[in-house]
């Protein structure tokens, strides 16, 4: 249920620069003014090529555009896309819920000890997930949960 993505001329310029520097193609470019960063979405399996050995491509790109650069690996399924976006190793489950009023919400389950890492400093990762989930899959909100730890009494 993806819809057409519109790019500004500035975003197209950034994608062209990304392609020249990394020798890989970006599917999308999102300028996040609030967090002063540029988020590039790369095709499935293209993350390593885009980053470069030791992060050389990303470092070079950041010095050219004087902003933070973040990469996200795309996937056609919203659950897998959000897992990729929030760190596949730390997310245990993603469920998409359609409410009766037509809005969609993603519920992400993580280990209680890893929730801070998944959310990110000042909510950076959560905000990125919200932005891209809305842009690609029309998901209005992303809720990051962690089940309470079971306590055992002796």
C-alpha positions as CSV (number, residue, x, y, z in Angstrom):
1,X,0.0,0.0,0.0
2,X,2.8,2.4,-0.9
3,X,2.0,5.7,-2.5
4,X,4.0,8.0,-4.8
5,X,6.9,9.9,-3.1
6,X,7.5,13.5,-4.3
7,X,11.0,14.8,-4.2
8,X,12.1,18.4,-4.2
9,X,14.9,19.6,-6.5
10,X,17.2,19.8,-3.4
11,X,16.4,16.2,-2.5
12,X,17.2,15.1,-6.1
13,X,20.5,17.0,-5.9
14,X,21.4,15.2,-2.7
15,X,20.5,11.8,-4.1
16,X,22.7,12.5,-7.1
17,X,25.6,13.5,-4.8
18,X,24.9,10.3,-2.8
19,X,25.2,8.2,-5.9
20,X,28.4,9.8,-7.0
21,X,30.0,9.4,-3.6
22,X,28.8,5.9,-2.6
23,X,28.5,4.3,-6.1
24,X,25.1,3.1,-5.0
25,X,21.6,4.4,-5.6
26,X,19.3,5.9,-3.0
27,X,15.6,5.2,-3.3
28,X,14.6,8.2,-1.3
29,X,16.0,11.2,0.6
30,X,14.3,12.8,3.6
31,X,15.5,16.1,5.1
32,X,14.8,16.1,8.8
33,X,15.2,19.8,9.8
34,X,14.3,19.2,13.5
35,X,17.2,16.8,14.0
36,X,19.5,18.4,11.4
37,X,20.1,15.3,9.3
38,X,19.6,13.8,5.9
39,X,18.1,10.3,5.8
40,X,18.8,8.2,2.7
41,X,16.7,5.1,2.0
42,X,18.7,2.4,0.1
43,X,17.6,-0.7,-1.6
44,X,17.4,-4.1,0.1
45,X,20.9,-5.6,0.5
46,X,22.7,-2.3,-0.6
47,X,23.6,-1.0,2.9
48,X,27.2,-2.2,3.0
49,X,28.0,-0.7,-0.5
50,X,26.4,2.6,0.5
51,X,28.3,2.8,3.8
52,X,31.7,1.9,2.4
53,X,34.6,0.2,4.1
54,X,34.9,1.7,7.6
55,X,32.1,4.2,6.8
56,X,34.3,6.1,4.3
57,X,31.4,7.0,2.0
58,X,29.2,8.3,4.7
59,X,32.0,10.3,6.3
60,X,32.8,11.8,3.0
61,X,29.2,12.7,2.3
62,X,28.8,14.3,5.7
63,X,31.8,16.5,5.2
64,X,30.5,17.6,1.8
65,X,27.0,18.5,2.9
66,X,27.9,19.6,6.5
67,X,25.0,17.6,8.0
68,X,24.5,14.3,9.7
69,X,23.7,11.5,7.2
70,X,21.7,8.4,8.2
71,X,20.9,5.3,6.1
72,X,17.9,3.0,6.2
73,X,17.5,-0.2,4.3
74,X,14.2,-0.5,2.5
75,X,11.8,-3.4,2.6
76,X,8.4,-3.8,0.9
77,X,6.8,-5.2,4.1
78,X,6.2,-2.5,6.7
79,X,7.1,-4.8,9.6
80,X,10.5,-5.7,8.1
81,X,11.1,-2.1,7.1
82,X,10.6,-0.9,10.7
83,X,12.8,-3.7,12.1
84,X,15.6,-2.7,9.7
85,X,15.1,1.0,10.7
86,X,15.1,0.4,14.4
87,X,17.8,-2.2,14.6
88,X,16.8,-5.7,13.5
89,X,18.8,-7.4,16.4
90,X,17.0,-5.4,19.2
91,X,13.4,-5.5,17.9
92,X,11.6,-8.7,18.8
93,X,8.3,-8.0,17.1
94,X,6.5,-5.5,14.9
95,X,2.7,-5.5,14.5
96,X,0.7,-3.2,12.2
97,X,-2.8,-2.4,13.6
98,X,-5.6,-0.9,11.5
99,X,-8.1,0.9,13.7
100,X,-11.8,1.3,12.8
101,X,-11.4,5.0,12.0
102,X,-8.9,4.1,9.2
103,X,-5.7,5.1,10.8
104,X,-2.8,2.7,11.1
105,X,-0.4,2.2,14.0
106,X,2.8,0.2,14.3
107,X,3.5,-1.6,17.6
108,X,7.1,-2.4,18.1
109,X,8.2,-4.8,21.0
110,X,11.7,-4.6,22.4
111,X,13.5,-6.0,25.4
112,X,13.1,-3.6,28.4
113,X,16.9,-3.2,28.7
114,X,17.3,-2.2,25.1
115,X,14.4,0.3,24.8
116,X,16.6,3.3,25.2
117,X,18.9,2.2,22.4
118,X,16.0,1.6,20.1
119,X,14.3,4.9,20.8
120,X,17.6,6.8,20.5
121,X,19.0,9.9,22.1
122,X,16.3,12.6,22.3
123,X,14.0,10.1,20.4
124,X,16.0,10.3,17.1
125,X,15.3,6.8,16.0
126,X,11.7,6.9,17.0
127,X,11.2,10.1,15.1
128,X,12.9,8.6,12.0
129,X,10.6,5.5,12.3
130,X,7.5,7.8,12.5
131,X,8.6,9.9,9.5
132,X,9.4,7.0,7.2
133,X,6.5,4.8,8.3
134,X,4.1,7.7,7.4
135,X,5.9,8.4,4.1
136,X,5.9,4.9,2.8
137,X,3.1,3.0,4.5
138,X,0.7,5.7,5.8
139,X,1.2,4.5,9.4
140,X,0.3,7.4,11.6
141,X,2.2,6.5,14.8
142,X,4.9,4.1,15.9
143,X,4.6,2.8,19.5
144,X,7.7,1.3,21.0
145,X,6.8,-1.1,23.9
146,X,8.8,-3.3,26.2
147,X,7.0,-6.0,28.2
148,X,7.5,-5.8,32.0
149,X,10.1,-8.2,33.3
150,X,8.8,-11.2,35.2
151,X,9.8,-11.2,38.8
152,X,10.3,-14.5,40.5
153,X,9.9,-14.8,44.3
154,X,11.8,-17.4,46.1
